[in-house]
Amino acid sequence: MLLHKLSKFMSRVASSSGEQRRFAALAWAAGPWVELSLKLKGLEPTVRLIEQLTHRAHGLGRGASNRSPDITEGERLVRLAYRAQPLLRGGCLERSLVQYALHLLDRRPARLVVGVRRPGPTAAGMLDAHAWIEAFGGAAQPTDFTPLLVRELTP
């Protein structure tokens, strides 16, 4: 099963550009790390760790690339990477954290947003939560979620 999913993932990204293949491979590798960190440390410490690690990686000399995937393409590549990981949860929070980390690593400004909304009259007292990535400095995505956490760093 794992080999089949991995083979399918590799064939889907094989025709992509080198930057897209690199981004997808890093997303595949980062998924387990992000999920483990969320389970052991929680959201805020995981976000801080992502920001610290990507900041340190910049000291290793990788510069910004104008060919790195944009926000929309990054989301698609992270989804593909998570489909190749049969044991991971891969909800919107986990995928958004991976994408946030990779955009910061690529020095592409990104905004991590976690929000909530009331689902409707049938689910009394319950809230829906959602996490997503937006382009830093751009307009916020139209949504009916109220942001509770917004993190934006200029890489």
ABEGO torsion letter per residue (X at the ends): XAAAAAAAAAAAAAABBAAAAAAAAAAAAAAAAAAAAAAAAEAAAAAAAAAAAAAAAAAAGBBBBAABBBAAAAAAAAAAAAAABAABAGBAAAAAAAAAAAAAAAGBBBBBBBBBBBAEAABBGBBBBBBBBBBBGBBBBBBABBBABBBBBBX
